[in-house]
Amino acid sequence: MQFDDEAELDSSQVQDRRGIPGGGLAVGGGAIGILGLVVALVFGLDPGLFGTDGQSAAPPVGKATSSAQLASACKTGADANARQDCRVLAVVNSVQTYWQADFEARGRTYTRAQSVLFTDRVATACGTATSAVGPFYCPGDHKAYFDLGFFDDMGRQLGAQGGPFAEAYVVAHEYGHHVQNLLGTTDKVGGDRQGADSASVKLELQADCYAGVWTHHATTTPQPSTGRPLISRLTDQDIALALDAAQSVGDDRIQQRATGRTNPETWTHGSSAQRQQWFTTGYRTGDMTACDTFG
């Protein structure tokens, strides 16, 4: 994945709370679902008991960064090509530019959602969350939350190959939840939160599909500041890494790694094959109407 070096980044779309103590339902809370969260879901344990086993990509508590520092460091596409936090910011910019244009083409209004970078724990309108739940979107405050250390966990704990576009897939998935919230789809879940055919699984698979839709348009959606796409190049290898990430976070794959068995009755996000399938559907069609996982 390559960003246009001269593109201007809009840092107002990302709030940096890394190193600052944090203190309803988070849709996609672990929408990508790290190992600790899935074990918690299967066995009813507290997700807060599960930590990470290495150095976080985010600054440690006590060395807080700020949104002003992020804005200073992440100004252009060249910065996104060089730094992980700037890359996340650039993907957020690209994703939201696409969805705003798509909504306008359908006669709808897209309301932008901020992303929040945090370390260890964060307070949200959906409650206080720890890094153990993985990236998540909170409908209550219309924000997506990311501890950047999760991207290392995808490799260490889930066996994903990782890479910049695997990270972009994660970000785009969470913004898929924002699209669902704006369209009222999130309300379909209700109490149907577990099981291979549950509304929760259908919601997550649709978010995967929406991530694929953005991917289809990522290199052709012009940014307002330059009239050129923010992402100038995606390769077949980038798509392969996104599919590898989707496979690594399937409920069956994570349960097998955690317990040596699978239990579809406890699934909340779908199997590896389903997650790959729906991302591919979005990527091949580039059309959100093809993402009817509820149909």
N, C-alpha and C positions, 0 to 999 in steps of 0.2 A: 504494500500500500504506500503510495506516494502522495503527499500534499503539494499543492501549488505553493512554492516558496514565497511568492509575493502576496498571497492572500492575507487579508486582515482578519484576525480572530476577534470574536465578540465575547469578551470575558464576562459580561454581565449575565450570561446564561449559566455560569458555574460559580458556586459559593464555596470557598475553601475554609473548612473547619478543622483541617488536620492538626493534630496535637492539642486541640481544645477539648477538655472533658465534656462528654455528652450528658448527659444527666438530665384499637380497631384492627384492623387487618392491614398489614403491609403487603399489598398485592405483589407477588413475585418476591416476597421476602424469602430470600434464597431462591428467587425465580430461576436462578442458575444453580442454586442448591449445593453448597459444599457438603463434604462428607459428614461433618458434625451435625448439620441441620437435618439431614436425612435420617441419621441415626436417632436424632431427637424425635423426629416425626414417627419413626417406626416404633420406638420404645417408650415414648412419652417422657423423655428426659428434657432437662432445661438446656436449650441451645447455648446459653451463656456459659455452660461448663466446658464447651469446646473452644479451644484457642487455636492459634496458628503455631506452626512449629518452625518458624524461621523469621528472618528479618522482614519487616513490612517494607513495601515500596514507598509508603508514606512516612513523613517525619515522625519520630517517636514523641510520645506525650512529654511535654516540658520544652519542646522546641516547636512551638506553634507557628504555623504559617498563617497567611491572611489572604483574603480575596484581592487586596491591593498588590500583594507580592505576586500572586498568580497573574494578575493583569500585566504587571511589569515584565514578568518572565515570558509570558505567552502572548506575543503580539502578532506573529505571522505564521504562515504555513511552514516556513523554515524551522521555527521553534517547535512546531508539532512533529516535524520529522526527526527532531533531536531529543525531545523529552516526553516521557510517558504522560505526565499530567497535562501538558499542552496538547498531546495527541487526543486524550479523552475530551478536552475542551473542543478541539477541532471536529471530532466526530459528533459531539452534541450539536455544534453549529450546523454541520452538514445534514444531520438527521432532521433537525427542526426546520431548516430551510426547505427540505423536500416536503415534509408533511404540511407545512403552511401552504405551499403551492398546490398540493394535492387537494387539501380541504377547499381552497378557494375555487379550484376547478369544479368541485362538486357543489358549490354554493354554500359551503359551510365556513365557519370561523375557527381557525386554529389558535388556541391560547398557548403561548410558550410555557414550558416547565423548566424551572431551574434544576440543575444537578448540584448535589452537595458532596464534596470530598471530605471524608472524615477518617479518624483513626480510633480503632478499638470500640468506641461506643458513641451513639448519637441520639439526641432527643428529637422526636418528630411528632407530627400531629397524630400519628398512629401509635404512639408510645415510644419508649426508649428501646433502641435496638443495639445489638452488639455486632461486631464484625463476623461472628459465627453464622449469622443468617445469610451472608453473602449480599450481593447487590439487591436492591429492592426499590419499588416505587410505592409511595404513600399517596393514596387518593385524597386523604384529608388535607394535605397541603400542596398537592400537585407537584411533588418533587421526587427526583430519583436520587438514590444514595449509593455511594461507592467508597469502599475502603480499597485503595489500589493494591493492597497486599493480597486481595483475593485472586488477582491474576497470577501471582506466584503459586497460590494454593491450587489453582486449576491443574498445574503441572505436578506439584508434589503430592497432592492428595487424590486427584482425580485422573491423573495420567494423560492430561491433554498436552498437545505439543505447544500450545500457546502461540504467542506472536501478536503483532499489532492488530491484525484483522480479526483474530479470535477475541481480542479485547473490544474491538468495534462491534462485533456481533453481540456481546454482552450489553454494551451501552444501547444499541439499537433495540434489543429485546425489551429493556426497561422502558424505553420511549414507546414501544408498542403498547405497553400497559397504559401509558398516558393517552394514547390515541383511543384505547378502549374506554378509558374513563370519560373522555370528552364525548364519545358516541353513546355512552350509557350501557356499553356491553358488560362492564364490570359488575353491574347490578344483577346479572344473570346467575352469578355464582351462588348467592344466598348461603344456605347451609350445606350445599353440595360440594364439600371440600376434599374428599378423598375417594379414590377408586379409579380404575383405568378408564371408565366411561363417565367420570364426574365432570361437572361444569368447571371445576378448578383446572383439570387437565386440559379441557377444551380452550380455556382462557389462555393458558400458558402456550399451547401449540399455536394459537392464533398470534400471540406476541412473537413467536419464532417466525411465523409467516410474514408478519409485518416487517421484521428485521430483514427478511429476504427481499421484500418489496423495495425497501430503501436501498439495499445493496444493488439491485437492478438499476437504480437511477443515480447511484452515488457519483459516477463519473460524468454525468450529463446535466446535473442540476446546477444552474449558475448561482453564484453567490452575489448578493446585491452590491457588494463593495467593488467587485472586479468584473462581473458579468461572465466569469469563468467558473467552472466547478472547483470547489475547494479540494476535492480528491481528484488528482490528475491521472492516477493509474491504479488499477487493480489487476492482479494476475490470477491465473488458474490456481496457483499455489495459495493465494490469499483465500480464495473460496474453499479450497480443500481444508485450510486451517479452521475456517468457520465451521465447516461440517464436522471436523474432528472435535471441536469444542462442543458442538451440539450433541455429538455422540457421547462425549465424556460426562455430560450432565443429565443423561437420561436416568429416570428413576430406577430402571432395571440394572443399569450399569453401576450406579452408585450403591444400590442395595447389595449387589453381588460382591462389590469390593468391601463393603462394610460388614456384611453378615454371612457371605457365602451362599445366599439364597435370594430369591425375589418374591415379593408379595404384592401383586397388582391391586389388592384391596386397599393398600395404603398409599398408592401413587397419588401425587399431587401435580406432577409436571409432564408426565408422558414418558414413553420408552425412548431409548436412543434412536431407534428406527423412525419413530413418529416425529421426533424433533428434527431429525435430518430431512425427513420427507416434507414437513411443512415449511422449513426454511427454503428448501429447494423449490417448492411450489411458488412461494413469493418471489424468489430470485428469477425463476424462469418466466413468470407472467408479468411481473412488475405491476400487478393490479391487486389492490386490497380486496376487491370483491371476490377474488379467488381464494381468500383466506377464511371461508365460512366453515370453521371447525364445528360450529353448533348445528349446521344444517343436516 
